[in-house]
């Protein structure tokens, strides 16, 4: 039972009235069941009594606490509060506490007050202890949660806002001010204020999203928009919000949400989009974007009768020579200068894009007739007449241009591009540095060419490539000295096709390599058959090599394999190349031809006199024979100048230790002139057309007049 305590204001005045035992029992019951801990201690600071709640708070026992000297508490910070009661004062303390007998640290409030003896003196103190650990823990957790939220918001770049729709006041946190550059109280933010800071192009989608949400149609509203900063610049932000309170009628009265700076992401997206639709080198629209704009232009043309859409397909002539000769950096600089000049000629509404490599496309809208794109093509050619200075070199640039116009018939962007490409290729074939206007006949030719290409791809494996042999005759002895092997294509529908009808396609597609490999192997085997058992000088075999074959890294090995497989003397094989092989890649050609000569094969320069005819080639390259082109042979009787050129070639070749074969001999007069001038060999239709191997065999032992 606790002590009798006089009111704190009473300091004496006689003995208090006696209290009945029942009253004392009820008082003890209330003392023990108090929801707060109660501690009673005497003037010597020893605990004289405590209730159950106090014992529970300290997680101890009454036996251990009664008689405890409070002066010896481990936590000395609460001793002054306890002693204050012994000095007749009330005191209060809040904070962490750890008793001597408890190992658990708690957070509690401690209120102390004195109690008095009958004589009015301070008899001891009473402490009221309330355990606030759970409350404090909740406070700390809430504080930590707020701090984590602040960190998360700061880390995510989020600013919080709260909009009171009743007063139309929008409250923002400090990050909003930092985002836009305004002071905390610099502006009174309302919906109208916010709208004035939103980019005009973004307002419609913001209003639509907000309206749908306020009507309860969406769980939230969000929008990406541009906000004007205090400086006047624009910043991309992501706005997210939702209604958090509605009135009894369901009307929104309060909304809240976040706003986040997404400028960096938008910049990355813009760069990605630009890289997806713009050429990195020239900054022009790329193929995808050009075709998209062309499609838009075609749809617009369908709506405006009397106007058309035209495209110009530009390809820089011999651009690969610049890359090979001056390097890719020089090639890039050349492309950028060409783009600069062409762009200056076009209207603001025209589209100029790069398809890839050295190919470009110009889309002209609102074209009345074909004269407009033709004038543009002429201006482009004129703009490129002045040489381009690249890496200290003056480079002369020409372009081949294909023009296609979308007429009344419906066109797709791909169709129009295809037609312009076809016309451009026709310009290339016609000699480059020109424009060609597409017509439907070109399309039919292109389709036919494609069909021919597809059939040619299967020609070797189907056995459709056959070899014909044209005799080569010695002028001095009129005897057969060998043959030239010539490829023919036995087309399943079109019959026998000569080289001009399929070799250009084979060269362009690379099919000339397997075709040439087949012809070489067949010719070597046929030469062995004709020379077996032959008396006298053995026959020689000439085989043509295309530029693609010379550029093939496996050519030398293929020639060596063909010679060894046929079992022939490599000196009896003569490989013919054209001057273009030497011009396009002279150093590479020199290496390949030197390796071929090391095998023992002979080399001939075909069609001499029709190309560049550089005399330096005759000195540098290991060539043993020149073949005078039929164009010279056919004109030797047309004038002294033509005859003089043919005669000079012969003299030059003989001085260099080479033999000369005249091709395309068609008349007796030509043959007589060639014999009189001292040419070494001749071949042509006068002597024999190219023949199948079985027919050519009858010439093996014959002679010619």
Secondary structure as GFF3:
##gff-version 3
##sequence-region A 1 705
A	DSSP	alpha_helix	21	32	.	.	.	ID=ss1
A	DSSP	beta_strand	37	42	.	.	.	ID=ss2
A	DSSP	beta_strand	47	50	.	.	.	ID=ss3
A	DSSP	alpha_helix	52	58	.	.	.	ID=ss4
A	DSSP	alpha_helix	62	65	.	.	.	ID=ss5
A	DSSP	three_ten_helix	70	72	.	.	.	ID=ss6
A	DSSP	three_ten_helix	76	78	.	.	.	ID=ss7
A	DSSP	alpha_helix	79	86	.	.	.	ID=ss8
A	DSSP	beta_strand	91	97	.	.	.	ID=ss9
A	DSSP	beta_strand	106	116	.	.	.	ID=ss10
A	DSSP	beta_strand	122	131	.	.	.	ID=ss11
A	DSSP	alpha_helix	133	156	.	.	.	ID=ss12
A	DSSP	beta_strand	158	164	.	.	.	ID=ss13
A	DSSP	beta_strand	169	172	.	.	.	ID=ss14
A	DSSP	alpha_helix	174	180	.	.	.	ID=ss15
A	DSSP	alpha_helix	191	196	.	.	.	ID=ss16
A	DSSP	alpha_helix	200	214	.	.	.	ID=ss17
A	DSSP	beta_strand	221	228	.	.	.	ID=ss18
A	DSSP	beta_strand	234	246	.	.	.	ID=ss19
A	DSSP	beta_strand	252	261	.	.	.	ID=ss20
A	DSSP	alpha_helix	263	277	.	.	.	ID=ss21
A	DSSP	alpha_helix	287	303	.	.	.	ID=ss22
A	DSSP	beta_strand	308	316	.	.	.	ID=ss23
A	DSSP	alpha_helix	319	326	.	.	.	ID=ss24
A	DSSP	alpha_helix	328	343	.	.	.	ID=ss25
A	DSSP	beta_strand	351	356	.	.	.	ID=ss26
A	DSSP	beta_strand	359	367	.	.	.	ID=ss27
A	DSSP	alpha_helix	370	383	.	.	.	ID=ss28
A	DSSP	beta_strand	388	390	.	.	.	ID=ss29
A	DSSP	beta_strand	393	395	.	.	.	ID=ss30
A	DSSP	beta_strand	399	406	.	.	.	ID=ss31
A	DSSP	alpha_helix	413	429	.	.	.	ID=ss32
A	DSSP	beta_strand	434	437	.	.	.	ID=ss33
A	DSSP	alpha_helix	440	456	.	.	.	ID=ss34
A	DSSP	beta_strand	465	474	.	.	.	ID=ss35
A	DSSP	beta_strand	480	491	.	.	.	ID=ss36
A	DSSP	beta_strand	495	497	.	.	.	ID=ss37
A	DSSP	alpha_helix	499	509	.	.	.	ID=ss38
A	DSSP	alpha_helix	511	531	.	.	.	ID=ss39
A	DSSP	beta_strand	540	544	.	.	.	ID=ss40
A	DSSP	alpha_helix	547	551	.	.	.	ID=ss41
A	DSSP	alpha_helix	555	566	.	.	.	ID=ss42
A	DSSP	three_ten_helix	570	572	.	.	.	ID=ss43
A	DSSP	beta_strand	573	578	.	.	.	ID=ss44
A	DSSP	alpha_helix	579	584	.	.	.	ID=ss45
A	DSSP	alpha_helix	586	599	.	.	.	ID=ss46
A	DSSP	beta_strand	602	608	.	.	.	ID=ss47
A	DSSP	alpha_helix	615	620	.	.	.	ID=ss48
A	DSSP	beta_strand	625	628	.	.	.	ID=ss49
A	DSSP	alpha_helix	630	633	.	.	.	ID=ss50
A	DSSP	alpha_helix	640	655	.	.	.	ID=ss51
A	DSSP	beta_strand	659	662	.	.	.	ID=ss52
A	DSSP	alpha_helix	668	677	.	.	.	ID=ss53
A	DSSP	beta_strand	681	682	.	.	.	ID=ss54
A	DSSP	alpha_helix	693	696	.	.	.	ID=ss55
A	DSSP	three_ten_helix	697	699	.	.	.	ID=ss56
###
